[in-house]
Amino acid sequence: MKILEPYRRRIDDLDDKIIDLLAARTDIIREVGNLKYRENIPAVLQDRVDEVIDRAAARADEKGLDPALVRKLYAILVDYSCNLEDVIKGDLAAVRKAVGE
């Protein structure tokens, strides 16, 4: 439907920006995974997990969004991030073991 095209383009543009931001966030998570490996810090720090999700839900509420929805989205995002950090730590440990350190 032609009448929806301008809206669809705007939504597509925002979706592109969201993906770009998720990619940037993931790059930082990779850096954190390396740091956590070097400093022997667990991948999951439950206080921080709770803080990130609570902060996102509060911000959503301020912006008129459904905080429950944002909690669900961030639970998935944070779970992915913690798993990625765990994989990074495991990969670095395997490399270290393979080279005999």
C-alpha positions in Angstrom: 0.0 0.0 0.0 1.5 3.3 -1.2 0.0 5.2 1.7 2.2 3.3 4.2 5.5 3.7 2.3 6.7 6.8 4.0 6.1 5.2 7.4 7.7 2.0 6.3 10.8 3.9 5.2 11.0 5.7 8.5 10.6 2.4 10.4 13.3 0.8 8.2 15.7 3.7 8.9 15.1 3.3 12.6 15.6 -0.5 12.4 18.9 0.1 10.7 20.0 2.4 13.5 18.9 -0.1 16.1 21.0 -2.8 14.4 24.0 -0.5 14.2 23.6 0.3 17.9 23.3 -3.4 18.8 26.5 -4.1 16.7 28.3 -1.3 18.6 27.1 -2.7 21.9 28.3 -6.2 21.0 31.7 -4.8 20.1 31.9 -3.4 23.6 30.8 -6.7 25.0 33.7 -8.4 23.2 36.1 -6.0 24.8 34.5 -6.7 28.2 34.8 -10.4 27.6 38.5 -10.0 27.0 38.9 -7.9 30.1 37.0 -10.3 32.2 39.2 -13.1 31.0 42.4 -11.2 31.8 41.1 -10.2 35.2 39.4 -13.5 36.0 36.0 -11.8 36.4 32.9 -14.0 36.0 30.9 -13.4 32.8 27.7 -13.0 34.8 27.6 -10.4 37.5 24.0 -10.6 38.7 24.0 -7.1 40.3 25.0 -5.6 37.0 22.5 -7.7 35.1 19.7 -6.5 37.3 20.9 -2.9 37.1 21.0 -2.9 33.3 17.5 -4.4 33.0 16.0 -2.1 35.7 17.6 1.0 34.1 16.2 0.1 30.7 12.7 -0.5 32.1 12.8 2.8 34.0 13.9 4.7 30.9 11.2 3.0 28.8 8.6 4.0 31.4 9.9 7.6 31.2 9.5 7.5 27.4 5.9 6.1 27.5 7.0 2.6 26.5 5.8 -0.6 28.1 8.5 -1.4 30.8 7.5 -5.1 30.8 8.2 -5.4 27.1 11.6 -3.6 27.5 12.4 -5.9 30.4 11.8 -8.9 28.2 13.9 -7.5 25.4 16.7 -6.6 27.7 16.6 -10.0 29.4 17.3 -11.5 26.0 20.0 -8.9 25.1 21.8 -9.3 28.5 21.6 -13.1 28.3 23.1 -13.0 24.9 25.9 -10.6 26.1 26.7 -12.8 29.1 26.8 -15.9 26.9 29.1 -14.1 24.4 31.5 -13.1 27.3 31.5 -16.7 28.5 32.3 -18.0 25.0 35.1 -15.4 24.6 36.6 -16.4 28.0 36.4 -20.0 27.0 38.1 -19.4 23.7 40.9 -17.4 25.2 41.4 -20.1 27.8 41.6 -22.8 25.1 44.1 -20.8 23.1 46.2 -20.2 26.2 46.1 -24.0 27.0 47.0 -24.8 23.4 50.1 -22.7 23.4 51.2 -24.1 26.8 50.8 -21.1 29.0 
